Amino acid sequence: MYLLELAGEDDAFARCEARSAASAVSHLAPGLATARGISSRGVRGLAYTHRASELIGTTNGDIQSARLLLELAGIDRDGSVRVRASRVRNTEIDTQEVERELGSVLVERGFSVDLDGPDHELRAVFSDSAERRSAESSSGVRSEATRGGICALGWLAAESARDFGGRMPTKKPFFQPGSMDPLLARAIANIAGAAPGKTILDPMCGTGGLLVEAGLLGARVVGADTQPKMVHGARTNLTHYDLDFELFRGDATWIPIQNNSADAVVFDAPYGRQSKVEGDLATLIAGALDEARRIAPRAVIVADRSWAEVAEDAGWVVENRLEKRVHRSLTRHVLVLSTG
């Protein structure tokens, strides 16, 4: 089993993205999830998961319980180690004291301490927990997390690459107001299944933010937009990141490519208040979804409202409906669709 340290406030959205890099992802506590298996490469590319660790076990959210869990756990490794403790949400724990206590246990068991380049890193993560839960450590030791909070211990296995700041919309060669931030774009690309050997199509590509993130995950990306300015700008951005892409001016309701030629379609739908096609927006979305179903077996769409009924009318099965709050006046609705 693995422990996933989630990022942000929207755990459901983070777990949905994490399923692109982990199996059997399930809720553990606020900010935490478990998984049966992981892809280290996949975890590195996640936006809303920070780390994955081999789970030792869980216990009550206090220092002495954490120490007892570690003392009782079986450890099949040696060498140098460092301990890192962190708090999730509003948990009140002295993380430095945690690191000292758990570090002393490991030293007693023959480990040397190396804070700069250790062979292993022990993660101790504390979260508030509104539920009574129990778990079993890797050595068969059962422990219980109560309403006072939960502590999860694990050996760090993979970390996500936190390099999104350099790709913020305003830092790209071509920028337009309202462009999607790279964290959300990366998550959408992951949910769509972007990976080496996959082809991702965005028929409303705008500045190319979704295509950039899908391309950085190794996918071949194809984009279209009705505005020549956007096609040119997206080409500038994609070229800047040296990605494998194809772009053309086109209508999302009629894309000149063959049936079943992509693995997934993604797009950020025009927002009604800003769109030049506001009066016929529903027709545009319906047409785009109908065309997407011809091209790929999977789609992920983002909009300022839910288009679930329109998607179902176009023959899609709605696998998941998610919401991502951007600010007080904007919540992005994310639909994950499949052909069934």
C-alpha positions in Angstrom: 0.0 0.0 0.0 1.0 3.6 -0.7 0.3 6.9 1.1 -0.5 9.8 -1.2 0.0 13.4 0.1 -2.6 15.5 -1.8 -2.2 19.2 -2.6 -4.8 21.9 -2.3 -8.3 21.9 -0.8 -10.1 19.7 -3.3 -9.4 16.1 -2.4 -11.9 14.5 -4.8 -10.3 16.3 -7.7 -6.8 15.3 -6.5 -7.8 11.7 -6.1 -9.3 11.7 -9.6 -6.1 12.9 -11.1 -4.0 10.5 -8.9 -5.8 7.6 -10.5 -3.7 8.3 -13.7 -0.6 7.3 -11.7 -1.9 5.0 -9.0 -4.3 2.1 -8.6 -7.2 1.7 -6.1 -7.0 5.2 -4.9 -9.2 5.9 -1.9 -9.8 8.5 0.8 -7.8 8.1 4.1 -8.2 11.5 5.8 -8.3 15.2 4.7 -5.4 15.7 2.4 -4.4 12.1 2.4 -5.3 9.0 0.3 -4.0 5.5 -0.1 -3.3 3.5 -3.3 -2.5 -0.1 -4.0 0.2 0.6 -6.5 1.9 3.5 -8.2 3.9 4.5 -11.2 6.8 6.6 -10.1 7.0 8.3 -13.4 3.3 9.0 -13.3 3.5 10.5 -9.8 6.3 12.8 -10.9 3.9 14.3 -13.5 0.9 14.9 -11.1 -0.3 18.4 -10.2 -2.4 17.8 -7.2 -0.4 15.1 -5.4 2.9 16.0 -3.8 4.3 12.7 -2.8 3.7 8.9 -2.7 5.2 6.8 0.1 5.3 3.1 0.9 2.8 3.0 3.7 4.1 1.6 7.1 0.8 2.2 8.9 -1.5 4.7 10.5 -2.2 5.6 14.1 -3.6 8.4 16.3 -2.5 11.9 15.5 0.0 12.4 18.3 3.8 12.0 18.6 3.9 9.1 21.1 1.5 7.1 18.9 3.7 7.8 15.9 6.8 6.7 17.8 5.1 3.5 19.0 4.0 2.6 15.4 7.5 3.0 14.1 9.0 1.0 17.0 6.6 -1.9 16.3 6.9 -1.8 12.5 9.1 -4.2 10.5 11.8 -2.4 8.5 13.5 -4.2 5.7 16.1 -1.6 4.7 19.3 -0.1 6.0 21.7 2.8 5.3 21.2 6.5 5.9 17.9 8.2 6.6 16.2 11.5 7.3 12.7 12.1 8.8 10.4 14.7 7.5 7.1 15.5 9.3 4.3 17.6 7.9 0.9 18.8 8.9 -2.3 18.7 6.7 -5.0 21.4 7.2 -5.4 22.5 10.8 -3.5 19.8 12.7 -1.4 21.2 15.6 1.8 19.1 15.8 5.4 20.2 16.5 7.0 18.7 13.4 10.5 19.3 14.7 9.8 17.2 17.8 8.3 14.5 15.6 11.4 14.4 13.5 13.6 14.1 16.6 11.5 11.3 18.2 11.2 9.2 15.0 14.8 9.9 14.1 16.0 8.5 17.5 14.0 5.3 16.9 15.7 4.8 13.6 19.2 5.5 15.0 18.5 2.9 17.7 17.8 0.5 14.9 21.1 1.1 13.2 20.4 3.8 10.7 22.7 6.8 10.2 21.3 10.3 9.7 21.9 12.2 6.5 19.8 15.3 6.0 21.2 16.1 2.6 21.3 12.9 0.6 19.9 10.0 2.5 19.3 6.5 1.2 15.7 6.7 2.6 13.3 9.4 3.7 10.7 8.6 6.4 7.5 10.6 5.9 5.3 11.4 9.0 2.1 13.1 7.9 -0.5 14.3 10.4 -4.1 15.2 9.4 -7.3 16.1 11.2 -9.8 13.2 10.9 -13.5 13.5 11.4 -13.9 9.7 11.2 -12.8 6.7 13.2 -10.5 4.6 11.0 -8.2 1.7 11.4 -5.3 0.4 9.3 -2.7 -2.3 9.4 1.0 -1.6 9.2 3.3 -3.5 6.9 4.4 -5.7 9.8 0.8 -6.6 10.7 0.5 -4.1 13.6 -3.0 -2.7 13.8 -3.5 0.8 15.0 -6.5 3.1 15.2 -7.0 6.7 14.2 -9.6 8.5 16.2 -11.4 11.8 16.0 -8.3 13.5 17.4 -6.6 13.1 14.1 -4.4 10.6 12.2 -0.7 10.1 11.6 0.5 8.1 8.6 4.0 6.9 8.3 5.7 5.9 5.0 8.9 5.6 3.1 9.1 8.2 0.4 8.8 6.5 -3.1 8.1 9.3 -5.5 7.6 13.1 -5.6 5.9 15.3 -8.2 8.0 17.8 -10.1 6.9 21.2 -8.8 8.0 23.2 -11.8 4.6 24.8 -12.7 5.6 28.3 -11.7 7.8 28.7 -14.7 4.8 28.0 -17.0 2.3 30.4 -15.6 0.3 32.0 -18.5 2.0 35.4 -18.1 5.5 33.7 -18.4 4.8 32.1 -21.8 5.7 33.7 -25.1 2.1 34.1 -26.0 -0.5 35.2 -23.4 -4.1 36.0 -23.3 -6.2 36.9 -20.2 -8.3 34.0 -18.9 -5.7 31.4 -19.9 -5.8 28.2 -17.7 -3.1 27.9 -15.1 -0.6 25.0 -15.6 -1.6 23.1 -12.4 -5.2 22.7 -13.6 -4.1 22.1 -17.2 -1.7 19.4 -16.0 -4.4 17.7 -14.0 -6.8 17.7 -16.9 -4.2 16.2 -19.2 -3.5 13.5 -16.6 -7.2 12.7 -16.2 -7.4 12.4 -20.0 -4.6 9.9 -20.0 -1.8 11.9 -21.6 1.4 9.8 -21.8 4.0 8.6 -24.3 2.4 6.9 -27.2 -1.0 8.7 -26.7 -2.5 11.4 -28.9 -4.5 14.2 -27.3 -6.7 16.6 -29.3 -7.9 20.0 -28.1 -10.3 21.5 -30.7 -10.6 24.8 -28.8 -6.9 25.1 -28.0 -6.7 28.9 -27.4 -3.1 29.6 -26.2 -2.3 25.9 -26.0 -2.1 25.5 -22.2 -3.8 22.1 -22.1 -1.6 20.9 -25.1 1.6 22.1 -23.5 0.9 20.1 -20.3 -0.2 17.0 -22.3 2.9 17.3 -24.4 5.2 17.6 -21.4 3.7 14.3 -20.2 5.0 12.7 -23.5 1.8 12.7 -25.5 1.5 13.8 -29.2 -0.8 16.8 -29.2 -3.1 18.1 -31.9 -4.9 21.4 -31.6 -7.4 23.6 -33.5 -9.0 27.0 -33.0 -11.3 29.2 -35.0 -9.1 32.3 -34.5 -5.8 32.5 -36.5 -4.3 34.6 -33.7 -4.8 31.7 -31.3 -3.4 29.1 -33.6 -0.3 31.2 -34.1 0.0 31.9 -30.4 -0.4 28.3 -29.5 2.2 27.3 -32.0 4.6 29.8 -30.5 4.0 28.3 -27.0 4.3 24.7 -28.1 7.4 25.4 -30.1 8.9 27.2 -27.0 8.7 23.8 -25.1 10.0 21.8 -28.1 6.9 19.5 -28.2 5.6 17.1 -30.8 2.4 18.8 -32.1 0.1 19.6 -35.0 -2.0 22.7 -35.2 -4.5 24.1 -37.6 -7.4 26.6 -37.9 -10.6 24.7 -37.5 -14.1 24.5 -36.2 -14.6 22.3 -33.1 -17.8 20.9 -34.6 -16.0 19.7 -37.7 -12.4 18.5 -37.3 -10.7 17.2 -40.5 -9.1 14.1 -39.0 -10.1 10.4 -39.2 -12.4 8.5 -36.9 -10.7 7.1 -33.7 -7.5 9.0 -34.4 -7.0 10.3 -30.9 -6.9 8.7 -27.5 -8.7 11.6 -25.8 -10.2 15.0 -26.5 -9.9 17.8 -24.0 -11.1 21.4 -24.2 -11.8 24.4 -22.1 -15.2 25.5 -23.3 -16.0 29.2 -24.0 -17.5 30.9 -20.9 -20.9 32.4 -21.6 -20.1 35.9 -20.2 -16.9 36.2 -22.3 -17.7 34.2 -25.4 -18.3 35.8 -28.8 -20.7 32.9 -29.5 -22.8 33.3 -26.3 -26.1 33.2 -28.1 -25.3 29.8 -29.7 -23.0 28.3 -27.1 -25.1 25.2 -26.4 -25.1 24.4 -30.1 -21.3 24.8 -30.2 -20.7 22.5 -27.2 -23.2 19.9 -28.5 -21.5 19.9 -31.9 -18.0 19.7 -30.3 -19.0 16.8 -28.1 -20.6 14.9 -31.0 -17.4 15.4 -33.1 -15.2 14.4 -30.1 -17.0 11.1 -29.8 -16.2 10.3 -33.4 -12.5 11.0 -32.8 -11.8 9.5 -29.4 -13.2 7.1 -26.7 -12.5 9.5 -23.9 -13.0 13.2 -23.3 -12.4 15.7 -20.5 -14.1 19.1 -20.8 -13.9 22.2 -18.6 -16.5 24.9 -18.4 -18.1 27.5 -16.2 -21.2 25.3 -15.9 -22.0 21.6 -16.2 -22.7 20.3 -19.7 -23.5 16.8 -18.5 -27.0 16.6 -20.1 -25.6 17.8 -23.4 -22.8 15.3 -23.2 -25.2 12.4 -22.5 -27.4 13.6 -25.4 -24.3 13.3 -27.6 -23.9 9.6 -26.5 -21.2 10.0 -23.9 -21.2 8.3 -20.5 -20.4 10.7 -17.6 -17.8 8.9 -15.5 -17.2 11.8 -13.1 -18.4 15.3 -12.4 -15.9 17.5 -10.6 -15.8 21.1 -9.5 -12.7 23.3 -9.1 -13.2 26.7 -7.5 -11.0 29.4 -9.1 -12.2 32.4 -7.2 -15.5 33.7 -5.7 -17.1 34.4 -9.1 -15.8 31.4 -11.0 -16.0 27.7 -10.4 -14.8 25.4 -13.2 -16.9 22.3 -13.9 -15.0 19.3 -15.1 -16.7 16.4 -16.9 -14.9 13.1 -17.4 -16.5 11.3 -20.3 -16.2 7.9 -22.0 -17.9 6.0 -24.8 -18.9 3.3 -22.3 
